Amino acid sequence: MPIRAGEGAGLGGAAKLVADRARSIVKLEIDLAVAELKKKLAAMGVGVGLLVGAALFGFFALAFGLAAAAAGIATTLPIWAALLIVAGIVLLVAAGLGLAGKSAVQKATPPVPEQAIEEARLTTEALKNGGH
């Protein structure tokens, strides 16, 4: 790679030129990474917004479905009884989901990589025993 005129000839000038170009490449790669992250974060923000909107409409659909169920039951029972039945069913579903969630959280805690720790312990023991 030829050295441009005015940057000095010799090894010192070449080293300075290489260092300058290396800094430029690193800066460009950092700029590219930042631009890529900004683009991905913007897309993620749009996706999260759409998911929140979907969850909101899903909640309203569930509420209207439960209201329709209560109205259907109310054709044969008083309104208060129909609402009480639907509320009881919703409470049972919530309790079931809560117990399942609690069980899943208990299985996941503590968040320690037990297999990796055991493997590291076995490896350490093997190295100690193999060294003697």
BAVEXVO-950151 format. One record per residue: residue number from 1; residue in one letter; y, x, z of N, C-alpha, C in turn. Coordinates in steps of 0.02 Angstrom, whole numbers, plus 50000, padded with zeros to 5 digits. Each point is the difference from the previous one (the first is absolute). Layout:
<fivexs>
<fivex k="NUM" r="A" n_Y="Y" n_X="X" n_Z="Z" ca_Y="Y" ca_X="X" ca_Z="Z" c_Y="Y" c_X="X" c_Z="Z"/>
...
</fivexs>
This chain:
<fivexs>
<fivex k="1" r="M" n_Y="49942" n_X="50043" n_Z="50000" ca_Y="50058" ca_X="49957" ca_Z="50000" c_Y="50061" c_X="50045" c_Z="50000"/>
<fivex k="2" r="P" n_Y="50041" n_X="49997" n_Z="49949" ca_Y="50059" ca_X="50044" ca_Z="49997" c_Y="50052" c_X="49980" c_Z="50050"/>
<fivex k="3" r="I" n_Y="50037" n_X="50050" n_Z="50024" ca_Y="50054" ca_X="49988" ca_Z="50047" c_Y="50064" c_X="49989" c_Z="49960"/>
<fivex k="4" r="R" n_Y="50038" n_X="49950" n_Z="50022" ca_Y="50062" ca_X="49985" ca_Z="49965" c_Y="50051" c_X="50056" c_Z="50013"/>
<fivex k="5" r="A" n_Y="50043" n_X="50009" n_Z="49953" ca_Y="50052" ca_X="50051" ca_Z="50006" c_Y="50046" c_X="49982" c_Z="50057"/>
<fivex k="6" r="G" n_Y="50020" n_X="50048" n_Z="50039" ca_Y="50047" ca_X="49988" ca_Z="50054" c_Y="49965" c_X="49990" c_Z="50067"/>
<fivex k="7" r="E" n_Y="49934" n_X="49992" n_Z="50000" ca_Y="49964" ca_X="49991" ca_Z="50063" c_Y="49973" c_X="50066" c_Z="50025"/>
<fivex k="8" r="G" n_Y="50013" n_X="50052" n_Z="49964" ca_Y="49978" ca_X="50066" ca_Z="50021" c_Y="49931" c_X="50014" c_Z="49975"/>
<fivex k="9" r="A" n_Y="49991" n_X="50060" n_Z="49980" ca_Y="49935" ca_X="50020" ca_Z="49975" c_Y="49959" c_X="50030" c_Z="50057"/>
<fivex k="10" r="G" n_Y="49938" n_X="50003" n_Z="49989" ca_Y="49958" ca_X="50032" ca_Z="50050" c_Y="49961" c_X="49950" c_Z="50041"/>
<fivex k="11" r="L" n_Y="49964" n_X="50028" n_Z="50047" ca_Y="49955" ca_X="49961" ca_Z="50041" c_Y="50037" c_X="49953" c_Z="50047"/>
<fivex k="12" r="G" n_Y="50055" n_X="50021" n_Z="50028" ca_Y="50039" ca_X="49958" ca_Z="50046" c_Y="50026" c_X="49938" c_Z="49965"/>
<fivex k="13" r="G" n_Y="50026" n_X="50007" n_Z="49940" ca_Y="50025" ca_X="49943" ca_Z="49962" c_Y="49945" c_X="49952" c_Z="49982"/>
<fivex k="14" r="A" n_Y="49942" n_X="50027" n_Z="49981" ca_Y="49943" ca_X="49958" ca_Z="49983" c_Y="49976" c_X="49961" c_Z="50061"/>
<fivex k="15" r="A" n_Y="49997" n_X="50034" n_Z="50057" ca_Y="49978" ca_X="49966" ca_Z="50062" c_Y="50048" c_X="49945" c_Z="50019"/>
<fivex k="16" r="K" n_Y="50065" n_X="50012" n_Z="49992" ca_Y="50050" ca_X="49948" ca_Z="50015" c_Y="49992" c_X="49941" c_Z="49954"/>
<fivex k="17" r="L" n_Y="49988" n_X="50014" n_Z="49936" ca_Y="49991" ca_X="49947" ca_Z="49951" c_Y="49938" c_X="49958" c_Z="50016"/>
<fivex k="18" r="V" n_Y="49945" n_X="50033" n_Z="50019" ca_Y="49939" ca_X="49964" ca_Z="50017" c_Y="50012" c_X="49957" c_Z="50062"/>
<fivex k="19" r="A" n_Y="50033" n_X="50027" n_Z="50051" ca_Y="50014" ca_X="49963" ca_Z="50061" c_Y="50044" c_X="49940" c_Z="49986"/>
<fivex k="20" r="D" n_Y="50051" n_X="50009" n_Z="49957" ca_Y="50045" ca_X="49944" ca_Z="49983" c_Y="49961" c_X="49945" c_Z="49964"/>
<fivex k="21" r="R" n_Y="49958" n_X="50019" n_Z="49954" ca_Y="49961" ca_X="49950" ca_Z="49963" c_Y="49950" c_X="49965" c_Z="50045"/>
<fivex k="22" r="A" n_Y="49971" n_X="50037" n_Z="50046" ca_Y="49952" ca_X="49970" ca_Z="50047" c_Y="50036" c_X="49949" c_Z="50044"/>
<fivex k="23" r="R" n_Y="50061" n_X="50017" n_Z="50024" ca_Y="50039" ca_X="49953" ca_Z="50039" c_Y="50017" c_X="49938" c_Z="49959"/>
<fivex k="24" r="S" n_Y="50017" n_X="50010" n_Z="49937" ca_Y="50016" ca_X="49943" ca_Z="49957" c_Y="49939" c_X="49955" c_Z="49990"/>
<fivex k="25" r="I" n_Y="49942" n_X="50030" n_Z="49991" ca_Y="49939" ca_X="49960" ca_Z="49991" c_Y="49985" c_X="49961" c_Z="50063"/>
<fivex k="26" r="V" n_Y="50005" n_X="50032" n_Z="50058" ca_Y="49986" ca_X="49966" ca_Z="50063" c_Y="50049" c_X="49943" c_Z="50010"/>
<fivex k="27" r="K" n_Y="50065" n_X="50012" n_Z="49986" ca_Y="50050" ca_X="49947" ca_Z="50007" c_Y="49985" c_X="49942" c_Z="49953"/>
<fivex k="28" r="L" n_Y="49981" n_X="50014" n_Z="49939" ca_Y="49984" ca_X="49947" ca_Z="49953" c_Y="49938" c_X="49960" c_Z="50023"/>
<fivex k="29" r="E" n_Y="49951" n_X="50034" n_Z="50027" ca_Y="49941" ca_X="49965" ca_Z="50023" c_Y="50015" c_X="49957" c_Z="50061"/>
<fivex k="30" r="I" n_Y="50044" n_X="50024" n_Z="50044" ca_Y="50020" ca_X="49960" ca_Z="50057" c_Y="50039" c_X="49939" c_Z="49976"/>
<fivex k="31" r="D" n_Y="50045" n_X="50010" n_Z="49952" ca_Y="50038" ca_X="49943" ca_Z="49972" c_Y="49954" c_X="49949" c_Z="49968"/>
<fivex k="32" r="L" n_Y="49949" n_X="50024" n_Z="49964" ca_Y="49952" ca_X="49955" ca_Z="49969" c_Y="49961" c_X="49961" c_Z="50053"/>
<fivex k="33" r="A" n_Y="49980" n_X="50035" n_Z="50054" ca_Y="49963" ca_X="49966" ca_Z="50053" c_Y="50043" c_X="49947" c_Z="50034"/>
<fivex k="34" r="V" n_Y="50064" n_X="50015" n_Z="50012" ca_Y="50045" ca_X="49952" ca_Z="50031" c_Y="50009" c_X="49940" c_Z="49955"/>
<fivex k="35" r="A" n_Y="50010" n_X="50012" n_Z="49936" ca_Y="50009" ca_X="49944" ca_Z="49952" c_Y="49938" c_X="49957" c_Z="49997"/>
<fivex k="36" r="E" n_Y="49941" n_X="50032" n_Z="50000" ca_Y="49938" ca_X="49962" ca_Z="49997" c_Y="49991" c_X="49959" c_Z="50064"/>
<fivex k="37" r="L" n_Y="50015" n_X="50029" n_Z="50058" ca_Y="49994" ca_X="49962" ca_Z="50062" c_Y="50049" c_X="49941" c_Z="50002"/>
<fivex k="38" r="K" n_Y="50061" n_X="50010" n_Z="49976" ca_Y="50048" ca_X="49945" ca_Z="49999" c_Y="49974" c_X="49943" c_Z="49956"/>
<fivex k="39" r="K" n_Y="49972" n_X="50018" n_Z="49943" ca_Y="49974" ca_X="49949" ca_Z="49955" c_Y="49942" c_X="49962" c_Z="50032"/>
<fivex k="40" r="K" n_Y="49955" n_X="50037" n_Z="50032" ca_Y="49942" ca_X="49968" ca_Z="50032" c_Y="50022" c_X="49958" c_Z="50060"/>
<fivex k="41" r="L" n_Y="50049" n_X="50023" n_Z="50038" ca_Y="50024" ca_X="49961" ca_Z="50057" c_Y="50034" c_X="49936" c_Z="49977"/>
<fivex k="42" r="A" n_Y="50037" n_X="50004" n_Z="49945" ca_Y="50031" ca_X="49940" ca_Z="49974" c_Y="49947" c_X="49949" c_Z="49978"/>
<fivex k="43" r="A" n_Y="49948" n_X="50024" n_Z="49966" ca_Y="49946" ca_X="49956" ca_Z="49979" c_Y="49964" c_X="49971" c_Z="50060"/>
<fivex k="44" r="M" n_Y="49991" n_X="50042" n_Z="50052" ca_Y="49967" ca_X="49976" ca_Z="50060" c_Y="50042" c_X="49947" c_Z="50034"/>
<fivex k="45" r="G" n_Y="50066" n_X="50009" n_Z="50001" ca_Y="50045" ca_X="49951" ca_Z="50030" c_Y="49995" c_X="49933" c_Z="49965"/>
<fivex k="46" r="V" n_Y="49998" n_X="50002" n_Z="49934" ca_Y="49993" ca_X="49938" ca_Z="49961" c_Y="49932" c_X="49967" c_Z="50016"/>
<fivex k="47" r="G" n_Y="49947" n_X="50041" n_Z="50003" ca_Y="49934" ca_X="49973" ca_Z="50015" c_Y="49997" c_X="49969" c_Z="50070"/>
<fivex k="48" r="V" n_Y="50030" n_X="50033" n_Z="50049" ca_Y="50000" ca_X="49973" ca_Z="50068" c_Y="50040" c_X="49934" c_Z="50002"/>
<fivex k="49" r="G" n_Y="50056" n_X="49998" n_Z="49965" ca_Y="50039" ca_X="49938" ca_Z="49997" c_Y="49960" c_X="49943" c_Z="49970"/>
<fivex k="50" r="L" n_Y="49964" n_X="50015" n_Z="49946" ca_Y="49959" ca_X="49948" ca_Z="49969" c_Y="49943" c_X="49978" c_Z="50046"/>
<fivex k="51" r="L" n_Y="49970" n_X="50048" n_Z="50036" ca_Y="49947" ca_X="49981" ca_Z="50047" c_Y="50027" c_X="49957" c_Z="50057"/>
<fivex k="52" r="V" n_Y="50060" n_X="50015" n_Z="50025" ca_Y="50030" ca_X="49959" ca_Z="50052" c_Y="50013" c_X="49930" c_Z="49974"/>
<fivex k="53" r="G" n_Y="50025" n_X="49995" n_Z="49939" ca_Y="50011" ca_X="49935" ca_Z="49969" c_Y="49935" c_X="49961" c_Z="49993"/>
<fivex k="54" r="A" n_Y="49947" n_X="50035" n_Z="49979" ca_Y="49935" ca_X="49967" ca_Z="49993" c_Y="49974" c_X="49977" c_Z="50068"/>
<fivex k="55" r="A" n_Y="50009" n_X="50041" n_Z="50052" ca_Y="49978" ca_X="49980" ca_Z="50067" c_Y="50039" c_X="49939" c_Z="50025"/>
<fivex k="56" r="L" n_Y="50064" n_X="49999" n_Z="49986" ca_Y="50041" ca_X="49943" ca_Z="50021" c_Y="49978" c_X="49936" c_Z="49966"/>
<fivex k="57" r="F" n_Y="49989" n_X="50003" n_Z="49934" ca_Y="49977" ca_X="49940" ca_Z="49964" c_Y="49929" c_X="49982" c_Z="50021"/>
<fivex k="58" r="G" n_Y="49959" n_X="50049" n_Z="50015" ca_Y="49933" ca_X="49986" ca_Z="50025" c_Y="50002" c_X="49964" c_Z="50067"/>
<fivex k="59" r="F" n_Y="50046" n_X="50021" n_Z="50043" ca_Y="50008" ca_X="49967" ca_Z="50065" c_Y="50020" c_X="49927" c_Z="49990"/>
<fivex k="60" r="F" n_Y="50049" n_X="49989" n_Z="49955" ca_Y="50021" ca_X="49931" ca_Z="49988" c_Y="49944" c_X="49958" c_Z="49969"/>
<fivex k="61" r="A" n_Y="49961" n_X="50030" n_Z="49956" ca_Y="49943" ca_X="49964" ca_Z="49970" c_Y="49950" c_X="49981" c_Z="50054"/>
<fivex k="62" r="L" n_Y="49987" n_X="50046" n_Z="50047" ca_Y="49955" ca_X="49985" ca_Z="50055" c_Y="50028" c_X="49944" c_Z="50043"/>
<fivex k="63" r="A" n_Y="50065" n_X="50003" n_Z="50015" ca_Y="50031" ca_X="49949" ca_Z="50042" c_Y="49995" c_X="49931" c_Z="49966"/>
<fivex k="64" r="F" n_Y="50015" n_X="49997" n_Z="49935" ca_Y="49995" ca_X="49936" ca_Z="49964" c_Y="49927" c_X="49976" c_Z="49996"/>
<fivex k="65" r="G" n_Y="49954" n_X="50047" n_Z="49993" ca_Y="49929" ca_X="49981" ca_Z="49999" c_Y="49978" c_X="49971" c_Z="50067"/>
<fivex k="66" r="L" n_Y="50023" n_X="50031" n_Z="50054" ca_Y="49984" ca_X="49973" ca_Z="50066" c_Y="50033" c_X="49932" c_Z="50011"/>
<fivex k="67" r="A" n_Y="50061" n_X="49993" n_Z="49975" ca_Y="50035" ca_X="49935" ca_Z="50006" c_Y="49963" c_X="49947" c_Z="49960"/>
<fivex k="68" r="A" n_Y="49975" n_X="50019" n_Z="49942" ca_Y="49962" ca_X="49952" ca_Z="49959" c_Y="49935" c_X="49981" c_Z="50034"/>
<fivex k="69" r="A" n_Y="49968" n_X="50049" n_Z="50032" ca_Y="49939" ca_X="49984" ca_Z="50037" c_Y="50015" c_X="49952" c_Z="50057"/>
<fivex k="70" r="A" n_Y="50054" n_X="50013" n_Z="50036" ca_Y="50019" ca_X="49955" ca_Z="50055" c_Y="50016" c_X="49931" c_Z="49974"/>
<fivex k="71" r="A" n_Y="50035" n_X="49996" n_Z="49943" ca_Y="50017" ca_X="49935" ca_Z="49971" c_Y="49937" c_X="49963" c_Z="49978"/>
<fivex k="72" r="G" n_Y="49951" n_X="50037" n_Z="49974" ca_Y="49937" ca_X="49969" ca_Z="49980" c_Y="49962" c_X="49973" c_Z="50059"/>
<fivex k="73" r="I" n_Y="49999" n_X="50039" n_Z="50054" ca_Y="49965" ca_X="49976" ca_Z="50061" c_Y="50038" c_X="49941" c_Z="50030"/>
<fivex k="74" r="A" n_Y="50066" n_X="50001" n_Z="49992" ca_Y="50041" ca_X="49947" ca_Z="50029" c_Y="49989" c_X="49932" c_Z="49967"/>
<fivex k="75" r="T" n_Y="49966" n_X="49998" n_Z="49944" ca_Y="49985" ca_X="49935" ca_Z="49969" c_Y="49948" c_X="49961" c_Z="50040"/>
<fivex k="76" r="T" n_Y="49961" n_X="50036" n_Z="50042" ca_Y="49950" ca_X="49965" ca_Z="50040" c_Y="50015" c_X="50005" c_Z="50075"/>
<fivex k="77" r="L" n_Y="50041" n_X="50048" n_Z="50021" ca_Y="50016" ca_X="50009" ca_Z="50071" c_Y="50076" c_X="49998" c_Z="50008"/>
<fivex k="78" r="P" n_Y="50024" n_X="49994" n_Z="50061" ca_Y="50072" ca_X="50005" ca_Z="50011" c_Y="50026" c_X="50069" c_Z="49980"/>
<fivex k="79" r="I" n_Y="50064" n_X="50004" n_Z="49983" ca_Y="50029" ca_X="50063" ca_Z="49976" c_Y="49992" c_X="50055" c_Z="50052"/>
<fivex k="80" r="W" n_Y="50013" n_X="49984" n_Z="50064" ca_Y="49995" ca_X="50052" ca_Z="50052" c_Y="49930" c_X="50028" c_Z="50005"/>
<fivex k="81" r="A" n_Y="49949" n_X="49958" n_Z="49990" ca_Y="49931" ca_X="50024" ca_Z="50003" c_Y="49983" c_X="50044" c_Z="49940"/>
<fivex k="82" r="A" n_Y="50025" n_X="49980" n_Z="49942" ca_Y="49989" ca_X="50040" ca_Z="49939" c_Y="50031" c_X="50069" c_Z="50007"/>
<fivex k="83" r="L" n_Y="50062" n_X="50002" n_Z="50026" ca_Y="50034" ca_X="50064" ca_Z="50010" c_Y="49964" c_X="50042" c_Z="50052"/>
<fivex k="84" r="L" n_Y="49975" n_X="49968" n_Z="50052" ca_Y="49964" ca_X="50036" ca_Z="50052" c_Y="49935" c_X="50030" c_Z="49973"/>
<fivex k="85" r="I" n_Y="49965" n_X="49963" n_Z="49958" ca_Y="49938" ca_X="50026" ca_Z="49970" c_Y="50015" c_X="50061" c_Z="49956"/>
<fivex k="86" r="V" n_Y="50050" n_X="49994" n_Z="49958" ca_Y="50018" ca_X="50056" ca_Z="49955" c_Y="50023" c_X="50060" c_Z="50042"/>
<fivex k="87" r="A" n_Y="50039" n_X="49988" n_Z="50052" ca_Y="50023" ca_X="50055" ca_Z="50043" c_Y="49940" c_X="50034" c_Z="50034"/>
<fivex k="88" r="G" n_Y="49951" n_X="49961" n_Z="50022" ca_Y="49941" ca_X="50029" ca_Z="50031" c_Y="49960" c_X="50043" c_Z="49952"/>
<fivex k="89" r="I" n_Y="49994" n_X="49977" n_Z="49938" ca_Y="49964" ca_X="50040" ca_Z="49949" c_Y="50037" c_X="50065" c_Z="49987"/>
<fivex k="90" r="V" n_Y="50066" n_X="49995" n_Z="49993" ca_Y="50040" ca_X="50061" ca_Z="49988" c_Y="49994" c_X="50048" c_Z="50059"/>
<fivex k="91" r="L" n_Y="50000" n_X="49973" n_Z="50061" ca_Y="49994" ca_X="50042" ca_Z="50060" c_Y="49932" c_X="50035" c_Z="50001"/>
<fivex k="92" r="L" n_Y="49946" n_X="49965" n_Z="49981" ca_Y="49934" ca_X="50031" ca_Z="49998" c_Y="49997" c_X="50055" c_Z="49948"/>
<fivex k="93" r="V" n_Y="50029" n_X="49989" n_Z="49942" ca_Y="50002" ca_X="50051" ca_Z="49947" c_Y="50039" c_X="50061" c_Z="50025"/>
<fivex k="94" r="A" n_Y="50058" n_X="49987" n_Z="50032" ca_Y="50041" ca_X="50055" ca_Z="50026" c_Y="49963" c_X="50040" c_Z="50053"/>
<fivex k="95" r="A" n_Y="49964" n_X="49965" n_Z="50044" ca_Y="49962" ca_X="50035" ca_Z="50052" c_Y="49944" c_X="50042" c_Z="49969"/>
<fivex k="96" r="G" n_Y="49966" n_X="49973" n_Z="49951" ca_Y="49948" ca_X="50039" ca_Z="49966" c_Y="50027" c_X="50062" c_Z="49966"/>
<fivex k="97" r="L" n_Y="50055" n_X="49992" n_Z="49965" ca_Y="50031" ca_X="50058" ca_Z="49967" c_Y="50025" c_X="50050" c_Z="50051"/>
<fivex k="98" r="G" n_Y="50028" n_X="49976" n_Z="50056" ca_Y="50023" ca_X="50045" ca_Z="50052" c_Y="49944" c_X="50040" c_Z="50031"/>
<fivex k="99" r="L" n_Y="49943" n_X="49968" n_Z="50014" ca_Y="49943" ca_X="50036" ca_Z="50028" c_Y="49972" c_X="50050" c_Z="49950"/>
<fivex k="100" r="A" n_Y="49997" n_X="49981" n_Z="49937" ca_Y="49975" ca_X="50047" ca_Z="49948" c_Y="50048" c_X="50059" c_Z="49994"/>
<fivex k="101" r="G" n_Y="50065" n_X="49987" n_Z="50002" ca_Y="50049" ca_X="50055" ca_Z="49996" c_Y="49996" c_X="50046" c_Z="50060"/>
<fivex k="102" r="K" n_Y="49991" n_X="49971" n_Z="50059" ca_Y="49995" ca_X="50040" ca_Z="50061" c_Y="49938" c_X="50045" c_Z="49996"/>
<fivex k="103" r="S" n_Y="49945" n_X="49973" n_Z="49976" ca_Y="49939" ca_X="50039" ca_Z="49993" c_Y="50009" c_X="50057" c_Z="49950"/>
<fivex k="104" r="A" n_Y="50033" n_X="49986" n_Z="49945" ca_Y="50012" ca_X="50052" ca_Z="49950" c_Y="50045" c_X="50055" c_Z="50027"/>
<fivex k="105" r="V" n_Y="50051" n_X="49982" n_Z="50039" ca_Y="50045" ca_X="50050" ca_Z="50029" c_Y="49962" c_X="50042" c_Z="50051"/>
<fivex k="106" r="Q" n_Y="49957" n_X="49969" n_Z="50040" ca_Y="49963" ca_X="50038" ca_Z="50050" c_Y="49952" c_X="50049" c_Z="49968"/>
<fivex k="107" r="K" n_Y="49971" n_X="49981" n_Z="49942" ca_Y="49955" ca_X="50046" ca_Z="49965" c_Y="50038" c_X="50060" c_Z="49972"/>
<fivex k="108" r="A" n_Y="50063" n_X="49989" n_Z="49983" ca_Y="50040" ca_X="50053" ca_Z="49968" c_Y="50035" c_X="50045" c_Z="50050"/>
<fivex k="109" r="T" n_Y="50001" n_X="49981" n_Z="50064" ca_Y="50034" ca_X="50041" ca_Z="50049" c_Y="49950" c_X="50038" c_Z="50043"/>
<fivex k="110" r="P" n_Y="50017" n_X="50058" n_Z="50021" ca_Y="50060" ca_X="50038" ca_Z="49985" c_Y="49995" c_X="50028" c_Z="49929"/>
<fivex k="111" r="P" n_Y="50057" n_X="50007" n_Z="49966" ca_Y="49999" ca_X="50024" ca_Z="49931" c_Y="49987" c_X="50076" c_Z="49997"/>
<fivex k="112" r="V" n_Y="49940" n_X="50019" n_Z="50019" ca_Y="49981" ca_X="50070" ca_Z="50002" c_Y="49944" c_X="50011" c_Z="49949"/>
<fivex k="113" r="P" n_Y="50005" n_X="50051" n_Z="49960" ca_Y="49947" ca_X="50014" ca_Z="49950" c_Y="49938" c_X="50028" c_Z="50034"/>
<fivex k="114" r="E" n_Y="49960" n_X="49956" n_Z="50029" ca_Y="49943" ca_X="50021" ca_Z="50041" c_Y="49949" c_X="50041" c_Z="49960"/>
<fivex k="115" r="Q" n_Y="49985" n_X="49981" n_Z="49939" ca_Y="49952" ca_X="50037" ca_Z="49959" c_Y="50025" c_X="50070" c_Z="49985"/>
<fivex k="116" r="A" n_Y="50064" n_X="50006" n_Z="49984" ca_Y="50029" ca_X="50065" ca_Z="49984" c_Y="50000" c_X="50045" c_Z="50061"/>
<fivex k="117" r="I" n_Y="50015" n_X="49971" n_Z="50059" ca_Y="49999" ca_X="50039" ca_Z="50062" c_Y="49929" c_X="50024" c_Z="50015"/>
<fivex k="118" r="E" n_Y="49952" n_X="49956" n_Z="49993" ca_Y="49930" ca_X="50019" ca_Z="50012" c_Y="49978" c_X="50054" c_Z="49951"/>
<fivex k="119" r="E" n_Y="50019" n_X="49994" n_Z="49937" ca_Y="49982" ca_X="50050" ca_Z="49950" c_Y="50033" c_X="50067" c_Z="50017"/>
<fivex k="120" r="A" n_Y="50062" n_X="49999" n_Z="50022" ca_Y="50034" ca_X="50062" ca_Z="50019" c_Y="49966" c_X="50031" c_Z="50060"/>
<fivex k="121" r="R" n_Y="49979" n_X="49959" n_Z="50048" ca_Y="49965" ca_X="50026" ca_Z="50059" c_Y="49933" c_X="50032" c_Z="49980"/>
<fivex k="122" r="L" n_Y="49963" n_X="49967" n_Z="49956" ca_Y="49937" ca_X="50028" ca_Z="49977" c_Y="50010" c_X="50065" c_Z="49961"/>
<fivex k="123" r="T" n_Y="50051" n_X="50001" n_Z="49959" ca_Y="50015" ca_X="50061" ca_Z="49962" c_Y="50018" c_X="50058" c_Z="50047"/>
<fivex k="124" r="T" n_Y="50040" n_X="49985" n_Z="50051" ca_Y="50019" ca_X="50051" ca_Z="50049" c_Y="49939" c_X="50026" c_Z="50036"/>
<fivex k="125" r="E" n_Y="49956" n_X="49955" n_Z="50021" ca_Y="49938" ca_X="50022" ca_Z="50033" c_Y="49957" c_X="50042" c_Z="49955"/>
<fivex k="126" r="A" n_Y="49995" n_X="49980" n_Z="49936" ca_Y="49959" ca_X="50038" ca_Z="49953" c_Y="50029" c_X="50070" c_Z="49989"/>
<fivex k="127" r="L" n_Y="50066" n_X="50005" n_Z="49997" ca_Y="50031" ca_X="50065" ca_Z="49991" c_Y="49990" c_X="50044" c_Z="50061"/>
<fivex k="128" r="K" n_Y="50005" n_X="49970" n_Z="50060" ca_Y="49989" ca_X="50039" ca_Z="50061" c_Y="49928" c_X="50023" c_Z="50005"/>
<fivex k="129" r="N" n_Y="49953" n_X="49956" n_Z="49986" ca_Y="49929" ca_X="50018" ca_Z="50005" c_Y="49979" c_X="50048" c_Z="49944"/>
<fivex k="130" r="G" n_Y="50029" n_X="49993" n_Z="49942" ca_Y="49984" ca_X="50043" ca_Z="49944" c_Y="50028" c_X="50070" c_Z="50009"/>
<fivex k="131" r="G" n_Y="50053" n_X="50006" n_Z="50039" ca_Y="50032" ca_X="50065" ca_Z="50009" c_Y="49963" c_X="50044" c_Z="50049"/>
<fivex k="132" r="H" n_Y="49955" n_X="49972" n_Z="50042" ca_Y="49965" ca_X="50039" ca_Z="50051" c_Y="49932" c_X="50021" c_Z="49977"/>
</fivexs>
